[in-house]
Amino acid sequence: MTDRAHGSRRLGYPVAAGVFAVGMAGTTLPTPLYGLYRAQLGFSELIVTVVFAVYALGVIAVLLLAGDLSDRVGRRPVLLAALGLSAASALCFLFEGGLPLLFAGRLLSGFAAGLLSGAATVTVLELAPPGHEARAGLAATAANMGGLGCGPLLAGLLAQYAPWPLRLPFLVHLALVAVASVLTWFLPETVAHPTRRPRLKPQGLVVPPEVRGVFAPSALAAFAGFALLGLFTAVTPSFVAQTLNVHNLAVSGAVVFSLFLASTIGQSLMGRLGVRRALPSGCLVLVAGLVLVGTSLAVESLALLVVGAVLGGLGQGLSFRAAMTAVSGAAPPEHRGGTVSALFVAAYTGISLPVVGVGALTLGLGLKGAGLTFTACVMVLVACVAVYLLRRPLVES
């Protein structure tokens, strides 16, 4: 490899992580704006969670249909397609005139995230020069969580303190997507012999036999951690406004951002513990965070909610990066993209189904009762995974 190629690869993985973050920020951009849409269109909390879950269904559909597409056509074309879908989603919200365009925007956003989740993660890992694999792994997962956290923070600040609260956040995101698309065009391709016209066929969950022992507990931990992310991105802004009587959109965005920031910090701690200890430890910290979140719902405390978000985010980040490292490390190179996508299927199932359940429960139990039921159920699941991993630790590859 020439010196120029080496330089391109060194430049490539931070740039790829930045592109990943921009794409993921668009998926959570509407989070603090749901209250404004509710006031404008007059729908219930259940509809809010369904609109949110449409995004996750879009992610899962793409992962199942084309989770290994970047393994065949190359990483760069898939990244460009994902950014195009992200731009189309922003346009739907920009010209929104009712629920149909909200659903369309969330579905397109899900398609974009589905393509990004596997392809961008593997791109960042593969562009890392020798000796920088651990740093690239942190960059990939931090770009994912950091991007998801920056979306609500950006939208909340713009909606609260700038004009056009339902338009400006998406105009800004379109500009960021344009920059990310130009950068992606110049990224080096890491697939040696990409196929020009692959046949698109459902692949199901691609989990090679040698990965399955690692995959099952990792997937359960990812499911539980993403369920907490789903609760915060879909329901927490409503809880902050309706129960705590805090109507500042920037505060709602900052609460959600604190969860994702803590997740990014948790990911950075994984290297010190190693996968074997980080996965069960992350699950235990996540349980503690869920206890505090549930307590904050019961006593109606914003401070406890933020502390629970930070602790839960630390546990989620620690366990998620450990799960990602374990699964990608155990997967053979020719199936790495598909295997990572399968892990994201489990994660995004966790971000969608439980949240819709919370929305349905609000009709009978109210927002507080639904939130308490949710936190109790997820707490039990995470505790069981932690006990299992303590008794049968993963073998690091």
VOKE-734320 format. One record per atom (N, C-alpha, C): z, x, y. Coordinates in pm, whole numbers, padded with zeros to 5 digits, always signed. Atoms other than C-alpha are relative to their C-alpha. Example, Ala and Ser with C-alpha at 12.3 -4.5 7.8 and 13.67 -1.06 7.14 Angstrom:
<sites>
+00000+00089-00119;+00780+01230-00450;+00000+00090+00120;-00006-00082-00119;+00714+01367-00106;+00073-00077+00109;
</sites>
This chain:
<sites>
+00000+00085-00119;+00000+00000+00000;+00000+00089+00125;+00011-00081-00120;-00092+00135+00344;+00123-00018+00089;-00111+00011-00094;+00157+00200+00624;-00010-00129+00080;+00019+00124-00075;+00003-00092+00812;+00046-00120-00081;-00044+00112+00085;+00063-00324+00517;+00150-00003-00013;-00147-00004+00006;+00420-00203+00486;+00060-00058+00127;-00050+00054-00125;+00473-00280+00854;-00017-00149+00008;+00024+00144-00001;+00317-00621+00811;+00103-00074-00083;-00099+00065+00085;+00556-00702+00528;+00139+00003+00065;-00130-00006-00067;+00858-00583+00728;+00007-00104+00111;+00005+00101-00103;+00749-00804+01016;-00004-00139-00062;+00030+00130+00057;+00654-01083+00779;+00120-00084-00036;-00104+00090+00049;+00982-01199+00632;+00087-00060+00111;-00070+00070-00109;+01171-01256+00962;-00088-00106+00066;+00090+00099-00059;+00864-01433+01101;-00010-00122-00090;+00005+00112+00094;+00835-01645+00786;+00127-00082+00006;-00127+00072-00014;+01204-01734+00822;+00001-00084+00127;+00008+00076-00124;+01141-01841+01182;-00088-00122-00013;+00089+00114+00026;+00850-02061+01075;+00073-00105-00083;-00078+00090+00085;+01074-02212+00806;+00099-00079+00085;-00102+00066-00083;+01345-02288+01064;-00063-00104+00092;+00068+00096-00089;+01100-02457+01305;-00040-00125-00078;+00040+00115+00080;+00964-02678+01028;+00117-00087-00040;-00116+00078+00043;+01308-02781+00906;+00070-00067+00117;-00062+00063-00117;+01434-02851+01260;-00062-00137+00028;+00066+00128-00024;+01176-03127+01288;+00050-00111-00090;-00044+00104+00094;+01322-03307+00987;+00130-00066+00043;-00127+00057-00045;+01662-03362+01155;+00000-00034+00148;+00009+00027-00144;+01541-03405+01512;+00042-00143+00036;-00038+00137-00039;+01587-03787+01506;+00148-00034-00018;-00137+00035+00039;+01952-03767+01388;+00084-00061+00113;-00083+00061-00104;+02132-03824+01722;-00068-00114+00073;+00077+00103-00071;+01861-04068+01832;+00003-00135-00070;+00003+00125+00076;+01918-04333+01565;+00071-00113+00074;-00070+00103-00077;+02167-04516+01790;-00090-00061+00106;+00094+00051-00100;+01899-04544+02060;-00105-00090-00065;+00097+00084+00072;+01649-04677+01806;+00064-00132-00043;-00069+00124+00040;+01908-04927+01681;+00011-00096+00118;-00012+00085-00118;+01967-05055+02034;-00135-00056+00043;+00134+00042-00042;+01594-05073+02102;-00063-00099-00096;+00068+00081+00101;+01483-05232+01775;+00092-00100-00068;-00095+00097+00053;+01803-05409+01666;+00010-00006-00151;-00016+00003+00146;+01846-05303+01302;+00139+00048-00039;-00135-00026+00049;+02156-05246+01086;+00017+00145-00043;-00029-00134+00051;+02328-04932+00958;-00071+00025-00132;+00073-00015+00125;+02166-04996+00620;-00143+00046+00026;+00138-00040-00033;+01821-04968+00779;-00003+00144+00047;-00007-00140-00042;+01927-04641+00943;-00002+00092-00121;-00005-00086+00119;+02011-04495+00602;-00129-00008-00081;+00128+00011+00072;+01690-04631+00449;-00108+00081+00071;+00095-00082-00076;+01482-04476+00729;+00024+00147-00030;-00033-00138+00031;+01666-04152+00665;-00043+00037-00142;+00029-00030+00139;+01620-04174+00287;-00149+00007-00029;+00145-00009+00017;+01243-04228+00320;-00045+00146+00011;+00028-00143-00012;+01234-03866+00433;+00026+00073-00131;-00035-00069+00125;+01411-03749+00117;-00094-00039-00113;+00096+00043+00103;+01180-03958-00102;-00133+00072+00017;+00122-00076-00025;+00885-03787+00065;+00012+00143-00049;-00024-00136+00049;+01038-03447-00010;-00012+00005-00152;-00002+00000+00147;+01096-03534-00376;-00140-00024-00055;+00136+00028+00047;+00745-03679-00418;-00088+00124+00006;+00081-00121-00013;+00583-03360-00288;+00045+00107-00098;-00049-00102+00093;+00808-03136-00496;-00044-00029-00143;+00041+00036+00136;+00720-03329-00812;-00151+00011-00018;+00146-00002+00011;+00347-03350-00736;-00058+00137+00026;+00061-00125-00044;+00290-03012-00576;+00104+00109+00024;-00104-00100-00020;+00606-02806-00610;-00046+00141-00027;+00051-00134+00031;+00410-02516-00755;-00134+00028+00067;+00131-00016-00063;+00108-02554-00526;-00017+00137+00062;+00012-00131-00064;+00185-02234-00337;-00017+00112-00102;+00022-00098+00105;+00189-02046-00669;-00148+00012-00034;+00142+00004+00037;-00177-02145-00712;-00093+00027+00117;+00094-00014-00113;-00339-02166-00367;+00044+00107+00099;-00052-00098-00094;-00121-01912-00188;+00106-00060+00089;-00111+00047-00084;+00181-01934+00040;-00048-00047+00138;+00040+00029-00138;+00004-01933+00377;-00069-00136+00018;+00061+00132-00018;-00222-02240+00327;+00100-00114-00012;-00101+00106+00016;+00077-02444+00210;+00089-00008+00123;-00081+00000-00121;+00284-02337+00510;-00074-00066+00117;+00078+00060-00108;+00003-02435+00747;-00012-00151-00019;+00006+00144+00026;-00033-02774+00578;+00132-00067+00034;-00132+00055-00031;+00342-02830+00609;+00021-00014+00151;-00014+00007-00146;+00335-02752+00981;-00088-00111+00058;+00085+00110-00044;+00044-02993+01024;+00066-00135-00023;-00072+00125+00029;+00244-03270+00857;+00120-00017+00094;-00112+00006-00093;+00543-03184+01077;-00047-00046+00138;+00056+00043-00129;+00325-03224+01386;-00037-00148-00004;+00036+00142+00013;+00193-03559+01257;+00124-00088+00005;-00126+00075-00006;+00553-03675+01207;+00049-00012+00143;-00045+00004-00139;+00643-03580+01564;-00084-00097+00083;+00087+00093-00072;+00343-03777+01690;+00037-00145-00029;-00044+00135+00034;+00463-04086+01502;+00121-00041+00083;-00118+00031-00080;+00798-04067+01679;-00034-00005+00149;+00039-00004-00141;+00632-03985+02010;-00061-00132+00045;+00067+00126-00034;+00425-04305+02000;+00063-00119-00071;-00071+00104+00076;+00685-04512+01812;+00002-00132+00074;-00004+00134-00058;+00660-04887+01868;+00070-00098-00091;-00069+00088+00094;+00872-05025+01585;+00030+00074-00129;-00040-00061+00127;+00999-04963+01233;-00114+00064-00078;+00106-00062+00080;+00657-04895+01071;-00026+00146+00035;+00024-00139-00036;+00601-04578+01273;+00122+00088-00025;-00120-00077+00036;+00964-04470+01219;-00006+00039-00147;+00012-00029+00143;+00911-04499+00844;-00111+00103-00025;+00112-00094+00019;+00575-04320+00867;+00040+00140+00045;-00041-00130-00049;+00725-04041+01075;+00097+00070-00094;-00096-00059+00093;+01012-03988+00833;-00068+00040-00131;+00070-00033+00124;+00778-03996+00532;-00081+00129+00016;+00077-00121-00026;+00547-03735+00686;+00091+00122+00014;-00098-00107-00011;+00852-03527+00774;+00048+00044-00137;-00040-00032+00136;+00958-03546+00410;-00108+00079-00073;+00111-00075+00061;+00613-03432+00296;+00002+00145+00050;-00004-00135-00056;+00640-03134+00532;+00113+00082-00060;-00115-00072+00055;+00987-03041+00410;-00019+00032-00147;+00026-00025+00141;+00877-03076+00049;-00087+00122-00022;+00086-00118+00011;+00603-02820+00100;+00073+00126+00045;-00070-00116-00054;+00826-02591+00305;+00110+00051-00091;-00121-00038+00073;+01131-02595+00078;-00026+00109-00102;+00030-00100+00101;+00976-02406-00210;-00085+00114+00054;+00096-00102-00043;+00684-02224-00042;+00061+00096+00102;-00055-00088-00103;+00872-02094+00263;+00112+00086-00057;-00107-00080+00061;+01173-01984+00057;-00057+00119-00074;+00059-00108+00080;+00957-01783-00181;-00076+00098+00090;+00072-00088-00092;+00744-01646+00106;+00094+00101+00063;-00097-00090-00061;+01049-01503+00279;+00046+00106-00100;-00047-00093+00103;+01171-01348-00047;-00107+00103-00035;+00107-00090+00044;+00832-01199-00137;-00047+00095+00110;+00041-00089-00109;+00765-01050+00208;+00104+00107+00031;-00105-00100-00025;+01089-00851+00199;-00040+00134-00061;+00029-00131+00057;+01034-00477+00156;+00107+00038-00102;-00098-00041+00101;+01211-00300-00133;+00134+00038+00064;-00134-00028-00051;+01587-00281-00079;+00052-00104+00097;-00041+00103-00096;+01595-00584+00152;+00005-00138-00064;+00006+00130+00068;+01600-00857-00113;+00119-00090+00038;-00118+00081-00033;+01957-00970-00037;-00008-00052+00143;+00014+00043-00139;+01889-00980+00336;-00105-00111+00013;+00104+00104-00004;+01573-01183+00278;+00051-00130-00059;-00057+00121+00058;+01762-01425+00055;+00088-00073+00100;-00082+00061-00104;+02010-01484+00335;-00088-00059+00110;+00090+00050-00104;+01725-01521+00586;-00064-00132-00041;+00065+00122+00047;+01559-01788+00370;+00094-00119+00004;-00093+00113+00003;+01865-02005+00315;+00056-00028+00139;-00048+00021-00137;+01987-01949+00673;-00106-00070+00085;+00107+00068-00073;+01647-02055+00808;-00003-00148-00037;-00003+00139+00045;+01669-02370+00600;+00114-00076+00068;-00115+00068-00057;+02021-02468+00708;+00005+00013+00153;-00001-00018-00145;+01993-02320+01057;-00101-00091+00069;+00101+00089-00056;+01673-02512+01122;+00046-00144-00003;-00052+00136+00011;+01829-02834+00995;+00108-00028+00105;-00106+00018-00099;+02126-02780+01229;-00052+00000+00142;+00051-00008-00137;+01921-02692+01537;-00072-00128+00041;+00070+00125-00033;+01724-03019+01516;+00089-00099+00074;-00089+00094-00071;+02018-03251+01604;+00055+00056+00130;-00055-00059-00122;+02159-03007+01858;-00103-00006+00113;+00107+00003-00100;+01826-02977+02042;-00026-00143+00048;+00029+00139-00037;+01757-03352+02033;+00116-00062+00078;-00116+00056-00069;+02112-03441+02139;+00010+00049+00144;-00006-00055-00135;+02107-03208+02439;-00111-00057+00089;+00111+00051-00079;+01763-03321+02554;+00015-00149+00029;-00014+00145-00019;+01836-03691+02500;+00112-00034+00098;-00114+00029-00087;+02166-03671+02690;-00023+00048+00143;+00003-00063-00132;+02076-03444+02981;-00140+00016+00059;+00137-00013-00050;+01695-03457+03020;-00067-00138+00001;+00069+00129-00001;+01447-03738+03090;-00069-00028-00133;+00075+00043+00118;+01257-03933+02822;+00073+00033-00130;-00082-00038+00117;+01529-03919+02551;-00068-00022-00134;+00067+00025+00127;+01301-04062+02281;-00138+00065-00006;+00131-00065-00002;+00997-03854+02378;+00010+00152+00010;-00003-00144-00026;+01093-03510+02509;+00036+00085-00122;-00031-00084+00117;+01257-03381+02184;-00123+00025-00088;+00116-00015+00087;+00933-03439+01996;-00112+00077+00068;+00095-00084-00073;+00716-03286+02270;+00038+00147-00014;-00047-00139+00015;+00930-02972+02253;-00028+00050-00142;+00024-00042+00137;+00903-02967+01876;-00148+00025-00027;+00144-00023+00016;+00524-03000+01890;-00040+00137+00054;+00029-00133-00055;+00513-02691+02111;+00048+00111-00094;-00052-00100+00095;+00732-02499+01864;-00086+00007-00126;+00088+00003+00118;+00511-02609+01573;-00131+00074+00029;+00123-00070-00036;+00204-02480+01758;+00020+00151-00006;-00030-00144+00006;+00365-02137+01800;+00018+00045-00145;-00023-00036+00140;+00480-02135+01436;-00131+00005-00078;+00129+00002+00071;+00127-02220+01320;-00079+00127+00028;+00069-00125-00034;-00019-01922+01506;+00062+00118-00075;-00069-00108+00072;+00244-01691+01356;-00031-00004-00149;+00029+00014+00143;+00179-01829+01007;-00139+00051-00034;+00138-00044+00023;-00191-01757+01040;-00007+00151-00023;+00003-00146+00009;-00112-01385+01072;+00096+00056-00105;-00086-00050+00107;+00140-01367+00788;-00084+00053-00116;+00072-00048+00119;+00029-01160+00487;+00017-00097-00117;-00005+00086+00118;-00054-01355+00171;+00061+00079-00116;-00069-00070+00109;+00168-01267-00127;-00048-00041-00138;+00058+00039+00129;-00021-01451-00405;-00126+00082-00022;+00108-00098+00022;-00260-01198-00559;-00137-00065-00014;+00130+00061+00025;-00539-01429-00677;+00010-00151+00019;-00013+00144-00022;-00510-01771-00512;-00123-00078-00043;+00108+00089+00041;-00719-02059-00642;-00048-00078+00122;+00055+00065-00118;-00954-02209-00385;+00013-00152-00006;-00002+00146+00012;-00974-02567-00517;+00078-00041-00125;-00080+00035+00118;-00685-02638-00752;+00002-00151-00023;-00016+00141+00033;-00649-02969-00931;+00146-00038+00022;-00135+00046-00028;-00348-03159-00801;+00043-00095-00110;-00048+00085+00108;-00153-03304-01091;+00152+00003-00003;-00147+00004+00006;+00207-03417-01136;+00053+00108-00094;-00053-00108+00082;+00411-03124-01263;+00138-00032-00057;-00136+00028+00044;+00749-03290-01312;+00092+00111+00048;-00095-00104-00034;+01047-03059-01299;-00030+00125-00081;+00036-00125+00067;+00938-02705-01378;+00125+00086-00012;-00118-00083+00026;+01242-02539-01534;-00024+00073-00132;+00024-00076+00123;+01151-02264-01783;+00124+00007-00087;-00115+00001+00092;+01375-02248-02094;+00105+00105+00033;-00097-00107-00026;+01533-01918-01991;+00084-00025+00126;-00071+00029-00124;+01653-02073-01662;+00098-00116-00017;-00071+00128+00008;+01808-02396-01792;+00152+00013-00001;-00145-00016+00001;+02158-02263-01856;+00056+00025+00139;-00040-00026-00138;+02177-02146-01494;-00030-00122+00087;+00051+00106-00088;+01987-02443-01352;+00093-00121+00007;-00076+00126+00003;+02210-02734-01460;+00121+00002+00094;-00113+00001-00094;+02537-02636-01284;-00042+00028+00144;+00048-00028-00135;+02343-02497-00988;-00056-00126+00065;+00059+00124-00053;+02155-02826-00948;+00108-00101+00037;-00109+00093-00032;+02477-03032-00961;+00073+00041+00127;-00065-00048-00122;+02636-02812-00695;-00087-00027+00122;+00092+00028-00111;+02325-02845-00477;-00002-00149+00033;-00001+00146-00020;+02325-03225-00527;+00121-00041+00084;-00122+00039-00070;+02686-03257-00412;+00003+00053+00143;+00000-00057-00134;+02648-03023-00117;-00096-00071+00093;+00098+00070-00082;+02337-03196+00009;+00040-00145+00025;-00051+00134-00026;+02508-03533-00029;+00086+00000+00127;-00079-00011-00123;+02753-03417+00239;-00091+00016+00121;+00096-00016-00110;+02461-03304+00456;-00063-00134+00035;+00061+00131-00023;+02304-03647+00412;+00093-00093+00075;-00097+00085-00068;+02622-03823+00518;+00005+00034+00149;-00011-00040-00139;+02643-03620+00839;-00127-00030+00079;+00124+00018-00075;+02276-03642+00934;-00040-00147+00013;+00039+00140-00007;+02245-04016+00866;+00106-00090+00062;-00105+00096-00033;+02585-04176+00932;+00097+00051+00108;-00101-00051-00092;+02809-03944+01136;-00024-00037+00146;+00018+00043-00140;+02643-04016+01475;+00046-00143+00025;-00047+00138-00016;+02713-04388+01420;+00153-00005-00002;-00147-00001+00006;+03074-04313+01323;+00059+00053+00130;-00050-00058-00125;+03123-04095+01632;-00009-00102+00113;+00019+00095-00109;+02985-04367+01859;+00080-00128-00019;-00058+00133+00021;+03117-04686+01697;+00150+00004-00027;-00142-00005+00036;+03455-04579+01558;+00081+00085+00097;-00072-00089-00090;+03554-04289+01784;-00029-00028+00146;+00035+00040-00137;+03391-04444+02092;-00043+00118+00087;+00057-00114-00071;+03222-04116+02186;-00151-00021+00003;+00141+00039-00010;+02875-04202+02317;-00089+00110+00056;+00080-00113-00046;+02760-03859+02432;-00086+00051-00116;+00090-00040+00109;+02451-03778+02223;+00007+00149-00029;-00014-00144+00022;+02502-03405+02274;+00119+00030-00090;-00116-00018+00087;+02846-03435+02111;-00037-00034-00144;+00043+00037+00136;+02696-03618+01811;-00086+00109-00061;+00085-00107+00051;+02431-03349+01778;+00079+00125-00031;-00082-00120+00021;+02692-03073+01810;+00086-00011-00125;-00080+00020+00122;+02909-03226+01534;-00085+00030-00123;+00089-00026+00114;+02614-03223+01296;-00039+00147-00005;+00034-00143-00005;+02515-02874+01413;+00111+00085-00057;-00113-00080+00048;+02866-02746+01333;+00000+00009-00153;+00009-00001+00146;+02816-02844+00968;-00104+00100-00047;+00108-00090+00043;+02487-02657+00937;+00026+00144+00041;-00037-00135-00039;+02614-02357+01133;+00100+00058-00099;-00097-00046+00098;+02909-02334+00898;-00067+00029-00134;+00075-00025+00123;+02668-02361+00605;-00070+00135+00003;+00067-00130-00015;+02474-02064+00739;+00100+00114-00013;-00105-00103+00012;+02796-01863+00772;+00045+00011-00146;-00038-00002+00141;+02894-01963+00418;-00101+00075-00084;+00103-00072+00074;+02562-01832+00293;+00013+00151+00018;-00012-00143-00027;+02626-01498+00459;+00115+00064-00078;-00115-00052+00074;+02951-01464+00262;-00028+00018-00149;+00027+00000+00144;+02786-01505-00078;-00016+00141-00056;+00024-00134+00049;+02679-01142-00105;+00127+00077-00029;-00125-00070+00023;+03040-01026-00087;+00068-00044-00129;-00066+00053+00119;+03148-01247-00376;-00084+00013-00125;+00087+00004+00117;+02844-01244-00602;-00013-00143-00052;+00028+00136+00048;+02694-01549-00772;+00111-00052-00090;-00099+00042+00100;+02956-01558-01049;+00124-00063+00063;-00119+00054-00067;+03244-01618-00806;-00035-00096+00113;+00034+00079-00119;+03059-01771-00510;-00027-00146-00033;+00035+00139+00030;+02935-02085-00686;+00124-00087-00022;-00121+00084+00011;+03275-02217-00806;+00086+00003+00126;-00080-00009-00123;+03448-02091-00490;-00056-00093+00107;+00063+00089-00096;+03196-02275-00274;+00029-00145-00030;-00030+00138+00038;+03253-02594-00469;+00144-00037+00037;-00140+00029-00034;+03631-02569-00418;+00019-00015+00151;-00007+00013-00146;+03591-02512-00043;-00064-00131+00045;+00066+00127-00031;+03353-02808-00034;+00094-00118-00026;-00097+00105+00028;+03621-03024-00197;+00101-00011+00114;-00097+00002-00111;+03868-02922+00076;-00062-00062+00125;+00068+00059-00115;+03612-03010+00342;-00015-00150-00013;+00013+00144+00023;+03552-03351+00186;+00134-00072+00020;-00132+00059-00022;+03928-03417+00188;+00024-00021+00149;-00020+00011-00144;+03937-03349+00562;-00094-00103+00064;+00093+00101-00052;+03626-03558+00630;+00052-00140-00030;-00056+00130+00035;+03780-03849+00441;+00123-00034+00084;-00119+00023-00084;+04106-03806+00632;-00039-00035+00143;+00045+00029-00136;+03919-03803+00962;-00051-00143+00013;+00047+00139-00002;+03758-04135+00871;+00119-00096+00000;-00116+00089+00012;+04096-04285+00781;+00081-00008+00128;-00086-00001-00119;+04281-04176+01095;-00080-00001+00129;+00091+00007-00115;+03977-04186+01327;+00024+00116+00096;-00024-00122-00078;+04005-03826+01448;-00128+00083+00008;+00118-00085-00018;+03709-03635+01595;+00030+00144-00036;-00037-00138+00030;+03897-03305+01565;-00001+00026-00151;+00001-00016+00146;+03955-03354+01191;-00141-00007-00057;+00138+00009+00046;+03592-03456+01148;-00072+00132+00018;+00065-00128-00026;+03475-03132+01306;+00053+00108-00095;-00057-00099+00092;+03718-02921+01100;-00050-00024-00143;+00054+00032+00132;+03607-03105+00784;-00145+00039-00012;+00141-00039+00000;+03244-03046+00880;-00014+00151-00018;+00007-00146+00009;+03305-02673+00925;+00039+00048-00139;-00045-00043+00133;+03498-02636+00599;-00100-00044-00107;+00100+00048+00096;+03252-02853+00407;-00129+00078+00009;+00121-00081-00016;+02961-02659+00555;+00014+00138-00060;-00023-00131+00062;+03115-02327+00451;-00014-00008-00152;+00009+00015+00145;+03154-02454+00094;-00141-00031-00045;+00138+00034+00037;+02807-02605+00085;-00090+00122+00009;+00085-00118-00016;+02646-02288+00220;+00025+00105-00106;-00036-00099+00101;+02834-02062-00018;-00055-00040-00137;+00046+00044+00131;+02752-02271-00324;-00152-00012-00006;+00145+00017+00003;+02392-02343-00222;-00073+00134-00010;+00067-00130+00010;+02298-01980-00165;+00023+00062-00138;-00025-00051+00135;+02465-01885-00492;-00091-00069-00101;+00088+00074+00091;+02270-02159-00670;-00144+00047+00014;+00137-00045-00024;+01943-02051-00507;-00022+00140-00056;+00012-00138+00049;+02005-01685-00590;-00004+00002-00153;-00006+00002+00146;+02093-01763-00951;-00130-00054-00060;+00120+00063+00056;+01792-01988-01010;-00124+00084+00025;+00119-00081-00030;+01531-01774-00832;+00004+00133-00074;-00011-00125+00074;+01667-01460-01001;-00029-00015-00147;+00023+00022+00142;+01649-01613-01348;-00143-00044-00031;+00135+00054+00025;+01299-01764-01303;-00102+00113-00010;+00110-00098+00006;+00992-01563-01412;-00088-00012+00123;+00076+00003-00125;+00768-01469-01115;-00109-00107+00005;+00110+00097-00001;+00480-01694-01221;+00046-00144+00012;-00054+00135-00011;+00709-01999-01219;+00109-00011+00108;-00111-00002-00095;+00941-01905-00933;-00012-00112+00103;+00018+00105-00099;+00791-02143-00676;+00032-00137-00055;-00026+00129+00062;+00801-02438-00915;+00146-00020-00035;-00141+00010+00037;+01155-02360-01032;+00088-00022+00123;-00074+00020-00124;+01288-02330-00677;-00022-00143+00051;+00028+00138-00042;+01115-02660-00597;+00080-00099-00082;-00080+00090+00084;+01292-02822-00892;+00145-00005+00045;-00137-00001-00053;+01626-02711-00748;+00009-00087+00125;+00000+00083-00120;+01531-02874-00419;-00015-00149-00033;+00004+00141+00042;+01448-03197-00606;+00141-00052-00023;-00140+00038+00023;+01809-03209-00723;+00075-00012+00132;-00070+00001-00129;+01931-03126-00372;-00037-00124+00082;+00043+00112-00084;+01722-03392-00200;+00025-00136-00065;-00051+00123+00061;+01817-03653-00456;+00142-00025+00050;-00136+00012-00053;+02171-03584-00339;+00002-00042+00146;-00001+00034-00143;+02073-03623+00026;-00049-00142+00025;+00059+00132-00022;+01906-03962-00029;+00078-00113-00067;-00060+00113+00071;+02057-04185-00299;+00142-00032+00046;-00136+00033-00044;+02426-04152-00201;+00004-00058+00142;-00003+00047-00138;+02345-04207+00167;-00045-00146+00010;+00040+00141+00002;+02158-04531+00098;+00114-00085-00055;-00117+00071+00051;+02461-04633-00106;+00104-00022+00107;-00094+00015-00111;+02679-04569+00198;-00047-00112+00093;+00054+00104-00087;+02447-04786+00407;+00021-00139-00057;-00020+00130+00064;+02468-05069+00154;+00147-00040+00003;-00143+00029+00000;+02847-05041+00135;+00051-00043+00137;-00045+00039-00134;+02876-05075+00513;-00009-00151+00022;+00015+00145-00017;+02761-05437+00480;+00125-00075-00045;-00119+00066+00052;+03076-05523+00282;+00130+00067+00039;-00123-00074-00025;+03327-05248+00357;+00011+00052+00142;+00000-00060-00132;+03231-05144+00707;-00026+00149-00008;+00035-00142-00004;+03149-04791+00819;+00112+00088-00056;-00112-00081+00046;+03496-04653+00753;+00020-00012-00151;-00018+00020+00144;+03534-04806+00405;-00110+00064-00082;+00112-00062+00071;+03188-04692+00300;+00012+00151-00001;-00016-00145-00007;+03257-04338+00421;+00109+00051-00091;-00111-00041+00088;+03588-04319+00235;-00041-00007-00147;+00048+00012+00138;+03426-04442-00087;-00093+00114-00036;+00096-00109+00021;+03147-04186-00051;+00073+00132-00021;-00067-00130+00010;+03379-03891+00010;+00080+00012-00130;-00077-00003+00125;+03597-03984-00289;-00090+00029-00119;+00092-00019+00113;+03300-04003-00527;-00056+00142-00005;+00057-00135-00003;+03143-03676-00413;+00108+00104-00029;-00112-00091+00026;+03484-03506-00422;+00023+00017-00150;-00021-00005+00145;+03526-03594-00789;-00112+00080-00067;+00114-00072+00058;+03175-03466-00872;+00012+00150+00023;-00008-00144-00031;+03223-03133-00694;+00116+00065-00074;-00114-00056+00072;+03565-03081-00849;-00033+00024-00147;+00039-00016+00141;+03419-03134-01197;-00092+00120-00018;+00090-00115+00008;+03142-02881-01130;+00079+00130+00015;-00081-00121-00021;+03396-02628-01001;+00080+00036-00124;-00078-00025+00122;+03616-02667-01311;-00090+00054-00111;+00095-00047+00102;+03312-02627-01537;-00038+00146+00023;+00044-00136-00029;+03200-02310-01359;+00114+00101-00013;-00114-00090+00019;+03551-02162-01367;+00022+00029-00150;-00017-00018+00145;+03563-02217-01744;-00120+00071-00063;+00121-00061+00056;+03202-02106-01805;-00080+00062+00114;+00069-00063-00115;+03095-01866-01525;-00145+00034-00034;+00140-00039+00016;+02726-01797-01471;-00010+00149-00027;+00029-00141+00024;+02588-01470-01599;-00104+00044+00101;+00093-00047-00104;+02424-01283-01309;-00112+00081-00064;+00117-00072+00054;+02071-01163-01381;-00023+00130+00076;
</sites>
